[in-house]
Each structure stands twice: as structure tokens, then as C-alpha cells.
Amino acid sequence: MRAKHWRRTKWTPIGVAALLAASAAVALPPLLLTPAAQAADPVVVLSHGFEDGTTQGWGGRSAETVATSTAAARTGSRSLLVSGRTASWQGPARSLLGSVEKGTRYTLSAWVRLAAGEPAAQARLSVERRTAGTPSYDQATGNVNVTATGWTQLTGSYTLAHDVDFLTAYVETVSGTSAIHIDDFTMSYVPATPIQTNIPAVKAVLAPYFPIGTAISPTTIIGQHAQLLNRHFSSVTPGNSLKWDATEPAAGSFRFTDADAAVNFAVANGLEIRGHTLIWHQQTPSWVFADAAGNPMTATAANKALLLSRIESHVSTVVGRYRGKIKYWDVANEVIDENQADGLRRSRWFEIAGLDFLRTAFRAARAADPAARLFINDYNTNVPAKRDKLFNLVSALRAEGVPIDGVGHQMHVNIDWPSVAETEAMITKFVPLGVDQQVTEMDISIYTNTGESFPTPPRDRLIKQGYRYRDLMGVFKRHADAISSVTLWGLADDDTWLDSFPVARKDAPLLFDTELQAKPAYWGIVDPSRIEGAASASPTASAAPTASASPTGNTSPTAGASPGPTNTGQAPPPCQVRYTVTGQWQGGFQGEVRVTALAPVNGWTLRWTFPNGQRLDQLWNGTATQTGAAVAVTNASWNRSIPANSTATVGFLASWAGTNGPAADITLNNAACQRLP
Ligand code: G3I
């Protein structure tokens, strides 16, 4: 149930329009058109301008003085003033319980001004939540400079992912105890667009090759994100909740709240799990590198022994807890520095323990779950110097018996870099080692340098990105025998680490947009012929044949063709068709029928016969029936019309036994098509 939402005075522009938009969104048919539906207008849940002279539910976080004030107002004649603060964390606070629904992304906004005469400070909008009395603190905004001479807006977003018994938004300062005015606080959300249910599942399209995964967070395993995730992905990697700072924030004090939720979700939904990550130079609490007296460790034998015992304990506990559930572990993350002669990053781990930190971690992981496959994971492995150093390290450690089963390639790349050839070399380099390989954190930034920043992603970048996904996934598909899974670093563009790295700007590196709708990047993987302008824009796709192309194939309809208008053999056939088996394995195969209409078609049925008893299991981009050997596919709503010289492609999964001969007698609207090789 959605929490009860209402509107207050001093906020007029949205009002009824928002309500109508919200109900319209609910009424949208589940089968969305392509391109994706427009986002609805925001619905305002809370709006506080303090014009009625009351504090409208606002108070302090402890003993501050809270009252409405006419000394300053951003709009109207009143604001809320909080004075008597004795700590920087104190400030105006309001409960959000009952106003917030789990899994919905809310936009929070508050205007802030310090009381007259107060020195400038930095402020932020935060949220405190408590579950069974245990508090957690989230920041909805970064730190923003505020003054006593003008109003500054603090605005950011917040998604509640946990069951809570206390939930409060508040304004605090980074330091100091200035008196604070706030005004025109609002909390709103944009009604979610339903996810598309009439497009192929990425996991089905890639099933012949490898599982396809995504990084998850507490907010992506609930609500519509969870629906999208389950529809398209077969594997997950918790993005942060298995890291050391999350699982063992203090020595021997383990915390598995978010990790358990992620693992339980994956198990319940039949998803493979990649565990990420046990040993990393980031997100490791400082206590790990503190000596027995609590001082930063120096490289002594005693400290090395202490550090290795901490690794042993941490790895055993975390891997042991998820024994039999987490199939792959990134035991070590980013240990290579290609600028060092020996190729090893000078991390605290290495400085104190040398290579023994790796030996201990891998052996402890193997002991804790002998069935788990253990990976060493790194970025830029497409760069020759880096992959060579990684190769040397993995060969040396495996030669001495360290249980490294696989190499993880992060693949944080962009629309221009790296080349297909470099990516291919990244995979082939490790084949002679006999290790498993996985792509572990793939995303494709729309930016090619730090100077660029787009408020919304330009269409041409998104199209280019679609082809990049096609081409790079093509590399992985070609090497599927060496790659046991491919994982993307996120589900949709509404939540990506690239929004704040390497600079703060909106990026769009994933398959689904901020409204969870399929992008050209999705089609690049699923069906590149559906990337906008595919016939002409693709750098490598062959151009669509023209109407004047001379037919060279067999144009006669066969005896078994269905009745109806047929090609006489005098005029050129009205269509051309290519049947391709895109992947085949014992008992199953994936195929594609690509038809080019040489004159416009509005509504179509594509028919063929399977010569060897093949049976369709699943088909996308149309609706299929199979009677004996005869298959009939009718168009989907979005590909009903095929303009002249344009193509429609249907893809499918099917089973076979003995022989898997090509489909025969392919017709479009009962007319035989020219068969292309
Ligand atoms: O959870 C807190 C939240 O309570 C607080 O309000 C908020 C304020 O900024 O921070 C939240 O924590 C952030 C966390 O992500 C969860 O969103 C941390 O500040 C932020 O540093 C952390 O970033 C993570 C990053 O690793 C840390 O370096 C990214 O989410 C995560 O995607 C990223 O993943 C790494 C891989 O592990 C290794 N390879 C590179 C990849 C990208 O950096």
C-alpha cells in the first residue's frame, strides 16, 4: 500500500495536475510502447511553509528551541527558526513515518538561511532511520554552503529500503551551532512508470552464452527495481554490502543486515550470487591496519601476523556464513599497479604483509567454502601493461598452489574506449592459464573526458552506446567458452556510481534509463536492428538491401506454402529473409529470422517450417505458434509496420535433436521471400 499523501498550502503549481498524472500513470497499459512512456509529474507528499504560525510537525533533534519566525521568510511572511543548538547534528527535524513508502524515490528540498549575524557554515539534509531501535544515518544531500544573507536550497533524493520504526528528515551543519531558518520544505515523488513486459529478457537472449548479472543495493531488491531485475538478470553482485566496512566495521563485530537481505533475495529468486569483495584497499575500516596498541601498523613481523590473523578470521566468517549460497567470490580486488616494476599495488595490505595477504585470503576462502570459485578482480585489464602484470601474478600464485580459480575483468569503459580488439586481447591473454574468466562490473559511460557534462544524455551518445554494448557483448559471446558470467555495475541509470565519478554529473551507463525503460544499450544486446537508425547508423552493420536488388535465391513458393497471394516468379519477391543460428549447444539453439520488406508492410505474419523436428521454446519480437513443423509468427504491437527497405527481426530459443537443419519455406504474409545466405 502506498503511504497516504496529501497537499498543503503554499504549494500550488502541482496540485490537481499531479493527481491526474498519478492516476493516468496507474491506468497505463502494462505493455509500454517504444520509445518508453514519458515520466509523470511529481506528486507532493509534504509541503511546509509555516504560514499558519504552527511548526507543522517540525521539532528539534534534542533540546533545541523551535518556533515559527517572521524575522526571515523565503516566501510568504514566516519561516521556521531553530535556535539554542549545542551540537552540529542538532537542527530542524520532522518525522517521515507514514509519508514514505519503501522503494519509492523521493525528492526532498528545504531552503535554508542562517539567523542574522551567524557566520557562514555548511549544511546538509539527512535522514535518521531506526530499526528495532538501532539508528542509521543517510545523507540526502552533500554539504552545501549556507549564509545569513540569503536563502540556499538543499535538495536531494532518498529511497527507504528498510523496515523502520523511526524515520526523520533533518537539517544539520558540518560544524558550529548557528541558529537556522528553514522554509518551503517539500517532499515529492514521480509516480513510477511500469516496467516494460513486452520486450525480451536479457537473460534469455544471453542464456546460450552465460548468466547476465547486475550489481544490487538495498533499494534495487524491492519494488519495481526488483521486478526489472528478476525479469532480465540471472545473477547479482551486492555492490557494497559484502565489503569489509559493511560486514566487520569493528574488530570481531560482524553485521550482516544488508548482506543477508541481498543473499536471501537472490536465493529466493533463483539468482546466482557473486560475492564482492573480501580484500580491497578501499572500504576497509582503519582498525584493520591498527596495531595491538591501536596505532597505525608499521611493517613488523608482529603486525604482519596480526593482519593475517584478521584476514583469516574475516574471510572465514564471511565466506563461511554464505557457504553453498555464494557461488563466486572476488577474494581480492584491484591489487595490481602496472606502474610498479613488480606490478603490485602498494596498499596497506601489501606494505605490511607482502604477498601473504593474498595467499592467506585465498586459502581461508577455499577452506570456508571449498565449492566457491575464487576470483582476483581488477579494472583496466584491457590495458596491455596491466593485464600482463595481472597474468604474471596469477600464474606465479597458482604455480605455488594458491587457489585462484578465475580472473575478473571489471570493464568500466566508455563509448570510445577500449577497442573491440583490446577487449578481445584481454580475454585471450588468460586462456592459456586455464582460469575461469568473468566480466564483473561492466558499464559504458557516455562521457569520454572529464570536461563533458550533459544534463540529459544526448541521443547520439545513447545510440553509440547501443552499438558499443552490441560490439563488446559480441566479444564476450565469441569467447563464451572462457567466460562463466557477465555482470553490469547497476540495473538502471537512476542509480550509478558514475554520477559522482570521476566528477559529479549525470551519467547514463546502463541498459535501462532513469525511468527503468529499455535504452538503445539494451537493444544493442537484445536486437541491434532495433537501435534507432540501425539500418544506416551502425558503423559495422550491413546496409539494408534496396528494392532494386536483384533476386538470386529460390523465389518459388513451395508446395506446402499456405494459401494466399504468392510470388509468381515474374516480379521480384516482396521481401528478403536471412535465417541464422546464432548459437547452438547440445539439445538447444538460438536463432534469428531477419526479414526485409521491399515494399511497406502494415501487420505481418512470418512463416517457416523446421525440417528436423525442432521445437520453439521461446520467441521475442512477435507472437509465435507452432503446429508440427510449421511455425507462424505475428508482429508485436511496436513492429507492426515495416517501412520499405526496412527490417524486422524475430529471435528465438528452440530445441533440436540429431540434426539442426535451417528453416525452410520462409514467407512474409504468405509471399515467398528471397533467401539471403
Ligand atoms: O550508505 C551511505 C549513505 O548512508 C550515505 O548517506 C551516503 C552519503 O554519500 O553514502 C552512502 O555510502 C556510499 C555507498 O557507495 C553506497 O551508496 C559511499 O559514500 C560511497 O563511497 C560508496 O561508493 C561505492 C564505491 O564502490 C566505493 O568506492 C559504490 O557504491 C560502488 O558501486 C563502488 O564499487 C566499486 C567496486 O567495489 C570495485 N570496482 C570499482 C567500483 C566503482 O567504484
Residues whose N, C-alpha, C, O or C-beta is under 5 A from the ligand:
A	BS01	G3I	Y137 D138 Q139 G239 N240 Q282 W497
